[in-house]
C-alpha cells in the first residue's frame, strides 16, 4: 500500500528515503478507471518510485466544474494508495500558478515526468523536466471513458 503524504512530509521522505529513480505524475483522479491503472503501471516500470501529485478539491472544482470532485481528496488518495504501482501520493494544497508547480518539481527532482499525449499541460511539464535535467515521457493512453465522461453518465443516472 502506498504512502500518503502532505508537502512537509514529502520533503522529509525525499531527504531520508528518496534513494533511487523517481517518476512523477499528477492529476485529479476523481474516478479511477482502467486508463489510469494502465498509465500508472507503465509509469512505475520507468523508475524505482512512482510519486503521484494529487490535486486539491478546490483545484478539481476549478478545472472540472461545480459538481466535481465526486470524491474528496483523501478518498481519492486512498483509492490511489491501493494500486500496486503507486508508491507515494502527495496531497497538494490548492496551487494557482506555474511557478509554484515548478518549485515543487524542483524539490522532488524526478528523473522522469510521466504524462499522456492528451495532457493539457504537456508543454509546461516538458519545460519543467528540462529545467531539472529530467526527461518527459509520454505514455500511450487506453481508449476508454474519461473521468469527465463517466461523471456525466453517472449524473444522468442518479
PyMOL commands that set and color helices and strands:
alter all, ss='L'
color gray80, all
select helices_A, chain A and resi 7-16+34-44+57-64+73-81+98-108+122-132+147-157
alter helices_A, ss='H'
color red, helices_A
select strands_A, chain A and resi 3-5+22-27+49-54+88-91+112-116+135-139
alter strands_A, ss='S'
color yellow, strands_A
deselect
rebuild
show_as cartoon
